[in-house]
Amino acid sequence: MKRVYLDQNKWIDLAATHKTLPKAQRFQDALLVAEEGVERGFVSFPLSSFHYLETSRRGNPDSRFDLAATMAGLSRLHTIAPHSCLLGPEVDRALRVIFGVPHEPRTAQVFGYGVHHAFGVEAPPWLRDTNAHGLRDWVEFQLLALNDDGPVAMPEIDEIAKQWADSQSDRQQQRAQDGWHRGERGGRLAKVEAYAHHHEVIGEGLQRAGLHWGHLYELGQEGLSAFIEAVPLIHVGAELQRIRHAQPQKGWEPNDLNDLGALTLGVVYCDVVVTERQWVDALQRARLPERYGTEVLSDLTALPAVLVGQPNA
């Protein structure tokens, strides 16, 4: 089955097509081919926690309902697990490749069903047991369409994203001033920051494997870089930030935090990613699509050819 990750804006385009808005009619073929592929079972459009969060924040109830209906219908409420569930197993696998331990790396179910899988929390028994007559699908749709905190509350998310964007912009300008924003120096700094940001999950993996940070340090600069590159979600995130920091004329926006989280999941675990052109350019500059075998598109009109196996013009 081919997995296709759609950026939130692409879901909005498809929802507009459902409402026969003139500006979205050029996406009609993409929607028809996607629906047929889902019906035949050879393509899936999984939702992530980022989709749920962004959808729940749409202020207009009718608009939110229409968008949720499009998303639920095409995704069939298939969801992708969050970073918190996937990073630990990735770290274990990287350590096993390099050090031969742990002997039994942790595993994770990447794709599943429903909002709780998307957020990495256990669904309550009453929901797990609600299977008759599609009732659980109805409940899950309500969780996608309603404007509330959902199963996982994230207070002050706007302020968190703003502070993050301001911090990234400050670091971006500082890098440019000091000459650490491009080339080999920029790559080294990106990996150092990846270690700092993911210190906790890497440390946990080392401890589970009977290792400590000294074992990593003994690998030297080349080995430390190789380890980051062996943990896909960390590697993709570091590379995307490296590319963006190399463009000091373009600052960071709060929504970039969600974009980075969503794109890392899509690139690593899906076969096709459809997102904004700026991110497609960044992914291609970092050669991430070829490394992870992912097709990246910026235009939904190119999706039908990809889904039916034709060369993308």
C-alpha positions in Angstrom: 0.0 0.0 0.0 1.3 3.5 -0.9 1.1 6.0 1.9 0.6 9.6 1.0 1.1 12.4 3.5 -0.7 15.6 2.7 0.2 19.0 4.2 -2.7 20.7 5.9 -3.0 23.2 3.1 -3.4 20.4 0.6 -6.3 18.9 2.7 -7.9 22.4 2.6 -7.5 22.4 -1.2 -9.3 19.0 -1.5 -12.1 20.2 0.9 -12.6 23.2 -1.4 -12.9 20.8 -4.3 -15.6 18.9 -2.5 -17.5 22.1 -2.2 -17.0 22.8 -6.0 -15.3 26.1 -5.4 -14.0 27.4 -8.7 -10.4 28.0 -7.5 -10.1 24.3 -6.5 -11.5 22.6 -9.6 -8.1 21.9 -11.0 -7.7 19.5 -8.1 -10.7 17.5 -9.0 -8.8 14.7 -10.8 -6.5 14.4 -7.8 -9.4 13.9 -5.5 -11.1 11.4 -7.8 -8.0 9.3 -8.3 -7.2 9.4 -4.6 -10.8 8.3 -3.6 -10.6 5.4 -6.1 -7.2 4.4 -4.8 -8.5 4.4 -1.2 -11.6 2.4 -2.2 -9.4 -0.2 -4.0 -7.1 -0.4 -1.0 -3.8 0.5 -2.7 -3.3 3.9 -1.2 -3.7 5.4 2.3 -3.7 9.1 3.4 -2.8 8.9 7.1 -3.4 11.8 9.5 -1.0 12.9 12.1 -1.4 14.7 15.4 -0.6 17.9 13.6 -3.6 17.5 11.4 -5.9 17.1 14.4 -4.4 20.2 16.1 -4.6 22.4 13.1 -8.1 21.3 12.2 -9.4 21.9 15.7 -8.2 25.4 15.6 -10.3 26.5 12.6 -12.7 29.0 14.1 -15.6 28.6 11.7 -17.6 25.5 12.6 -18.9 24.9 9.1 -15.5 25.2 7.6 -14.0 22.9 10.2 -16.8 20.4 9.7 -16.3 20.4 5.9 -12.5 20.0 6.2 -12.9 17.2 8.8 -15.4 15.4 6.5 -12.9 15.5 3.6 -10.1 14.3 5.9 -12.1 11.5 7.5 -13.5 10.3 4.2 -10.2 10.0 2.4 -8.0 9.0 5.3 -10.6 6.4 6.6 -9.2 7.7 9.9 -5.8 6.0 9.3 -3.2 7.7 11.5 0.5 7.8 11.9 2.1 7.6 15.3 3.9 10.6 16.8 7.6 11.2 17.3 7.3 10.3 21.0 6.5 6.7 20.0 8.9 6.4 17.1 12.1 8.0 18.2 13.0 5.5 20.9 12.9 2.5 18.5 14.8 4.5 15.9 17.6 5.2 18.4 17.7 1.5 19.4 18.1 0.5 15.8 20.9 3.0 15.3 22.7 1.8 18.4 22.4 -1.8 17.3 23.9 -1.0 13.9 26.8 0.8 15.4 27.4 -1.0 18.7 25.6 -4.3 18.3 23.2 -3.5 21.2 20.5 -3.6 22.3 19.8 -7.1 21.3 16.1 -6.5 21.2 15.4 -3.0 19.9 12.1 -1.5 20.9 9.4 -1.6 18.2 6.5 0.7 17.4 3.4 0.5 15.3 3.8 3.3 12.8 0.3 3.3 11.3 -2.9 2.7 13.1 -6.4 4.1 13.5 -7.8 7.1 15.2 -6.9 10.1 17.2 -5.4 8.3 20.1 -2.9 6.5 17.9 -2.0 9.8 16.3 -1.2 11.2 19.8 0.4 8.1 21.1 -2.0 7.5 24.0 -4.2 4.6 24.8 -7.8 4.9 23.7 -10.3 4.4 26.6 -12.0 1.1 26.9 -15.4 2.5 26.0 -14.0 3.7 22.7 -12.1 0.6 21.9 -15.2 -1.5 22.4 -17.4 0.8 20.3 -17.4 -1.1 17.1 -21.0 -1.8 16.1 -22.5 -0.2 13.1 -19.6 2.2 12.5 -20.3 3.9 15.8 -16.5 4.2 16.5 -16.0 5.9 13.1 -18.7 8.5 14.1 -17.0 9.1 17.5 -13.6 9.5 15.8 -15.0 11.9 13.3 -16.4 14.0 16.1 -13.0 14.1 17.8 -11.5 15.4 14.5 -14.3 17.9 13.8 -15.0 19.4 17.2 -13.2 22.4 18.5 -12.0 21.3 21.9 -8.8 20.2 23.5 -9.3 16.6 22.3 -7.7 13.7 24.1 -4.4 15.5 24.7 -4.5 19.1 25.8 -1.7 21.4 24.5 -2.2 24.7 26.4 -0.6 27.9 25.1 0.5 26.3 21.9 0.5 29.6 20.0 2.9 31.1 22.6 5.1 28.1 22.5 5.3 28.2 18.7 6.0 31.9 18.7 8.8 31.6 21.2 10.3 28.8 19.2 10.1 30.8 15.9 11.7 33.9 17.6 14.5 31.7 19.0 15.1 30.1 15.6 15.2 33.5 13.9 17.7 34.8 16.5 20.0 31.8 16.0 19.6 32.1 12.2 20.9 35.6 12.3 23.7 34.8 14.7 24.8 31.9 12.5 25.0 34.2 9.5 27.0 36.8 11.4 29.5 34.1 12.6 29.7 32.2 9.3 28.1 29.0 10.7 25.0 29.0 8.4 26.3 27.2 5.3 28.7 24.5 4.1 30.5 22.1 6.3 30.3 24.3 9.4 26.6 24.6 9.0 26.2 20.8 8.8 28.4 20.3 11.9 26.4 22.8 13.9 23.1 21.2 12.8 24.2 17.9 14.2 25.4 19.4 17.5 22.0 21.0 17.9 20.3 17.7 17.1 22.2 16.1 20.0 21.2 18.9 22.3 17.6 18.8 21.3 17.3 15.0 21.5 19.6 14.5 24.5 16.9 12.8 26.6 15.8 10.2 24.1 19.3 9.4 23.1 20.4 9.1 26.7 17.5 6.8 27.4 18.5 4.6 24.5 22.1 4.4 25.6 21.0 3.4 29.1 18.7 0.7 27.8 21.5 -0.7 25.7 24.0 -0.7 28.6 26.0 2.1 27.1 26.8 5.7 28.1 27.6 9.0 26.4 31.3 8.1 26.4 30.7 5.3 24.0 29.3 7.8 21.5 32.0 10.4 22.1 34.7 7.8 21.3 33.3 7.5 17.8 34.8 10.9 17.0 33.2 13.6 14.8 32.6 11.3 11.9 31.0 8.6 14.0 28.8 11.1 15.9 27.6 12.4 12.6 26.9 8.9 11.3 24.8 8.2 14.4 22.6 11.2 13.8 22.2 10.1 10.2 21.2 6.6 11.4 18.2 8.0 13.3 15.8 9.1 10.5 13.5 11.5 12.3 16.4 13.3 13.9 18.3 13.4 10.7 15.5 14.8 8.6 14.7 17.4 11.2 18.3 18.5 11.5 18.7 18.7 7.7 15.6 20.8 7.2 16.7 23.2 9.9 20.2 23.4 8.4 18.7 24.3 5.0 16.4 27.0 6.4 19.2 28.5 8.6 21.3 28.8 5.4 18.7 31.4 4.2 19.0 34.2 6.7 16.8 36.4 4.5 13.9 34.2 5.3 12.9 34.2 8.9 11.1 31.5 10.9 7.3 31.5 11.4 5.4 29.9 14.3 3.7 27.4 11.9 7.1 26.1 10.9 7.2 24.2 14.1 4.3 22.1 13.0 5.6 21.9 9.5 8.9 20.4 10.6 7.2 17.8 12.9 4.8 16.8 10.2 7.4 16.7 7.3 9.8 14.5 9.3 7.1 11.9 9.8 6.0 12.1 6.2 9.4 11.9 4.6 10.6 9.0 6.8 7.5 6.8 6.9 5.4 7.7 3.8 5.9 7.1 0.1 4.6 10.5 -1.1 4.6 13.9 0.6 2.6 16.8 -0.9 3.6 20.1 0.8 4.5 23.7 0.2 7.1 24.5 -2.5 9.5 26.0 0.0 9.7 22.7 1.9 9.9 20.7 -1.3 12.9 22.8 -2.3 14.5 22.3 1.1 14.0 18.6 1.0 15.4 18.3 -2.4 18.4 20.5 -1.6 19.2 18.1 1.3 18.7 15.1 -0.9 16.3 13.6 1.5 13.7 12.2 -0.9 16.3 10.0 -2.7 17.7 8.9 0.7 14.4 7.8 2.1 12.7 6.8 -1.2 10.0 9.4 -0.9 8.3 11.3 -3.8 7.8 15.0 -2.8 5.4 17.2 -4.6 4.2 20.8 -4.2 1.2 20.6 -6.6 -1.8 18.3 -6.0 -2.3 18.1 -9.8 0.8 15.9 -10.0 -0.5 13.4 -7.6 -2.7 11.3 -10.0 0.4 10.4 -12.1 2.3 9.3 -9.1 -0.5 7.2 -7.7 -1.0 5.4 -11.0 2.7 4.9 -11.5 3.3 7.3 -14.4 6.5 9.5 -14.6 5.9 12.8 -12.9 6.4 15.5 -15.5 
